[in-house]
């Protein structure tokens, strides 16, 4: 069976509504327009710190739709509020914004959008965009690396695997269904074995080489239905905690999917064939997991 791309997504606003697409333009910063916008705190406490669905009472960020175009961006906030932000009107943010431990330069979208978002979230905040000329370094990358990352948590993109979710679902309560969009991937693969993504080092799609560099540690966002933002259970996080938990070499958490870095630019499309270039040992943190590629492979053999 050939390996193909089954789905592609971008998230123009960090923690905002997904956009499903038939194709993605891949840059050295990741998919074009992915996580280029972010909501930050604007009160005295933690001013400039990023806000996501992980924050208390902020799940509804997931309903904010952001549609990028060539020279502007449309923000659609629930209750039919729409606002177009022109790139030419963006102003340099006066301070720095923070994504985890990284301090970043940013462009401010203005008072009107800040007011609308503040009312929607019931707290003081602003909307910022990462400047095209700002390079946020990727942890672990060489200083001379041409790659960088947007406002994503730490890596340019996330790759997941359909059969891994199918395998995980076998271990979850029968009355609970978890869709792949809970994991907020950029690229979804079809045609590889369950959790085989954990032992892939490099793969090629078209002319683009992707390096899979780290298992992705998951958080409470996976428990939130991304269509209605309801949290009806602690799945899949509860099952991941039992089956995909580990700690080694400075990495700890519960894991699903692989963070990846594109080593060149180009266009990828749904249906494109995927070639595995090289493999690697699964991360030591995954060796502790009951549900991993090596264990499943032994069961099959």
C-alpha positions in Angstrom: 0.0 0.0 0.0 1.4 3.4 -0.9 1.7 6.2 1.6 -0.2 9.4 0.8 -1.3 12.6 2.4 -4.9 12.3 3.5 -5.5 15.8 5.0 -3.8 19.2 5.2 -4.5 22.0 7.7 -3.3 25.4 8.7 -4.2 27.5 11.8 -3.6 31.2 10.9 -4.4 32.2 14.5 -2.6 30.2 17.2 -5.3 28.1 18.9 -7.9 29.5 16.5 -10.1 27.7 14.0 -8.5 25.3 11.5 -8.5 25.8 7.8 -8.6 22.5 5.8 -7.0 22.8 2.4 -6.3 20.7 -0.7 -2.7 22.1 -0.8 -0.2 23.9 1.3 2.7 26.1 0.4 5.6 24.9 2.6 8.3 27.5 3.6 11.3 27.1 5.8 9.1 28.5 8.6 6.5 25.8 8.0 3.1 26.1 6.1 2.5 29.6 4.8 0.2 31.6 7.1 0.3 28.9 9.8 0.3 30.4 13.4 1.3 33.8 12.1 -1.2 35.5 14.4 -1.5 35.2 18.2 -3.6 36.6 21.0 -1.5 38.1 23.9 -2.3 39.4 27.3 -2.5 43.2 27.7 -3.1 43.7 31.4 -0.4 44.5 33.9 0.1 40.8 34.8 1.9 38.7 32.2 1.7 41.5 29.6 2.7 40.1 26.2 2.3 36.4 27.1 0.5 34.3 24.6 -3.1 33.0 25.2 -4.5 29.7 23.9 -7.3 27.2 24.4 -5.2 25.8 27.3 -5.9 28.9 29.3 -8.8 29.1 31.7 -12.1 30.1 29.9 -10.3 30.6 26.7 -11.5 27.5 24.8 -13.7 29.7 22.6 -10.6 31.0 20.8 -11.1 27.9 18.7 -14.2 29.5 17.2 -12.3 32.6 15.9 -11.8 32.2 12.1 -8.9 34.0 10.5 -8.7 34.1 6.7 -5.4 35.3 5.2 -5.1 36.9 1.7 -2.3 38.6 -0.1 -2.3 42.0 1.6 -4.9 41.6 4.4 -6.5 39.3 6.9 -10.2 38.8 7.7 -11.0 38.1 11.4 -14.4 36.5 12.0 -15.5 36.5 15.6 -18.6 34.6 16.7 -21.9 36.6 16.7 -21.2 37.8 13.1 -18.4 40.2 14.0 -16.0 40.6 11.0 -13.0 42.9 10.6 -10.5 43.2 7.8 -6.9 44.1 8.9 -4.7 45.5 6.2 -1.0 44.6 6.3 -0.1 48.2 5.6 -1.9 49.3 8.8 0.1 47.0 11.2 2.3 48.8 13.7 5.3 47.5 15.6 4.3 46.1 19.0 5.9 48.3 21.6 7.3 45.5 23.7 8.1 41.8 23.1 5.7 38.9 23.1 6.3 35.6 24.7 5.7 32.1 23.4 6.8 29.8 26.2 10.4 30.9 26.9 10.9 32.7 23.6 10.7 36.5 23.3 9.6 37.6 19.9 9.1 40.8 17.9 5.5 41.4 16.7 3.2 43.6 14.7 0.1 44.9 16.4 -3.3 44.7 14.6 -4.7 47.9 16.2 -7.1 49.0 18.9 -10.4 48.0 17.2 -9.5 44.3 16.9 -8.0 44.3 20.3 -11.3 45.7 21.7 -13.4 43.1 19.9 -11.2 40.2 21.1 -11.0 41.6 24.6 -14.8 41.7 24.8 -15.1 38.2 23.4 -12.6 36.7 25.9 -13.6 39.0 28.7 -10.0 40.0 29.5 -7.5 42.6 28.2 -5.7 41.3 25.2 -4.3 42.3 21.8 -3.7 40.5 18.5 -0.2 40.4 17.0 1.4 39.0 13.8 4.9 37.7 13.5 7.0 39.9 11.2 8.2 38.3 8.0 11.8 39.4 8.8 11.8 38.1 12.3 13.6 34.7 12.8 12.5 32.7 15.8 15.0 29.9 16.2 14.0 26.3 16.6 15.3 24.6 19.7 18.1 22.2 18.9 18.8 23.6 15.5 22.3 24.8 14.5 22.8 28.6 14.6 23.4 28.6 10.9 20.1 26.8 10.1 17.9 28.6 7.6 14.8 27.3 9.3 12.8 29.2 11.9 9.3 28.9 13.4 6.3 31.1 13.6 4.1 31.4 16.8 3.7 27.6 16.8 4.7 26.1 20.2 8.2 25.1 19.0 8.4 23.5 15.6 7.3 24.5 12.1 4.7 21.7 11.6 3.1 18.6 13.0 2.6 15.3 11.2 0.1 12.6 12.4 -0.9 9.2 11.2 -4.5 7.9 10.6 -3.7 4.3 11.7 -2.1 5.6 15.0 -5.4 7.2 15.9 -7.3 4.0 14.9 -5.0 2.0 17.2 -5.4 4.4 20.1 -9.2 4.4 19.6 -9.2 0.6 20.3 -8.1 1.4 23.8 -10.6 4.2 24.5 -14.2 3.8 25.9 -16.4 2.5 23.1 -18.9 5.4 23.4 -16.2 8.1 22.8 -15.1 9.2 19.4 -12.0 11.4 18.9 -11.3 12.9 15.5 -7.9 13.8 14.2 -8.6 17.5 14.3 -8.3 17.3 18.1 -4.6 16.9 17.6 -4.4 20.0 15.3 -1.9 18.5 12.7 -0.7 20.1 9.6 -0.1 16.9 7.6 -2.0 13.7 8.1 -0.6 10.5 6.6 -2.4 7.4 5.3 -0.7 4.1 4.6 1.9 3.6 7.3 1.6 1.3 10.3 0.4 2.4 13.7 2.9 4.7 15.3 5.4 4.1 12.5 5.8 7.9 12.3 7.8 7.6 15.6 10.6 5.7 13.8 10.7 7.8 10.6 13.7 10.2 10.3 13.1 11.8 6.9 10.3 11.6 4.4 9.9 13.1 1.0 6.7 14.6 -0.5 7.2 15.9 -4.0 10.5 17.7 -3.8 10.3 18.6 -0.1 12.3 16.8 2.5 10.7 16.7 6.0 12.7 15.7 9.1 10.7 14.3 12.0 12.6 15.5 15.0 10.5 15.0 18.2 7.4 13.2 19.5 4.7 15.8 20.2 3.7 16.1 23.9 -0.1 16.6 24.1 -2.2 18.8 26.4 -5.8 19.5 27.3 -6.7 20.9 23.9 -7.0 17.3 22.7 -9.9 16.8 25.0 -11.9 19.7 23.4 -14.2 19.1 20.4 -12.8 21.6 17.9 -16.2 22.1 16.3 -18.3 23.0 19.3 -15.6 23.4 22.0 -17.3 21.0 24.4 -15.2 18.9 26.7 -17.3 15.9 27.5 -14.5 13.7 28.8 -10.8 13.6 29.4 -10.2 11.5 26.3 -7.9 11.0 24.5 -5.6 12.5 27.1 -6.6 9.9 29.7 -5.8 6.9 27.4 -2.6 8.6 26.2 -1.5 9.0 29.8 -1.9 5.2 30.3 -0.4 4.1 27.0 1.9 6.8 25.6 3.5 8.4 28.5 7.3 8.7 29.0 10.3 10.8 30.2 13.8 10.6 28.9 16.6 12.9 27.5 14.9 16.1 28.6 11.5 15.1 27.1 8.5 14.2 29.1 4.7 14.0 28.6 2.1 12.0 26.7 2.8 11.7 23.0 0.9 11.6 19.7 2.3 12.8 16.3 5.7 14.0 15.4 7.1 17.6 15.2 8.8 18.1 11.9 11.0 20.6 10.1 10.9 21.1 6.3 14.4 21.3 4.8 13.3 23.0 1.6 10.2 24.8 0.2 7.5 24.0 -2.2 3.9 22.9 -2.6 2.3 19.7 -1.3 -1.2 18.4 -2.0 -3.8 16.0 -0.6 -3.2 12.7 -2.4 0.5 13.3 -2.9 2.6 10.1 -2.5 5.0 10.1 0.5 8.4 8.4 0.4 10.2 7.3 3.5 13.9 8.3 3.0 15.4 7.1 6.3 14.4 5.7 9.7 15.6 6.2 13.2 15.2 4.7 16.6 12.1 5.8 18.5 12.8 8.5 21.1 13.8 7.0 24.5 10.8 8.6 26.1 8.6 6.4 23.9 10.4 3.2 25.0 8.5 3.5 28.3 5.1 3.7 26.5 3.0 0.5 26.4 1.6 1.5 23.0 4.6 2.1 20.7 5.8 1.0 17.3 8.3 -1.5 18.6 5.7 -3.2 20.8 3.1 -3.3 18.1 5.6 -4.7 15.6 6.5 -7.5 18.0 2.8 -8.4 18.5 2.3 -8.6 14.8 5.4 -10.8 14.3 
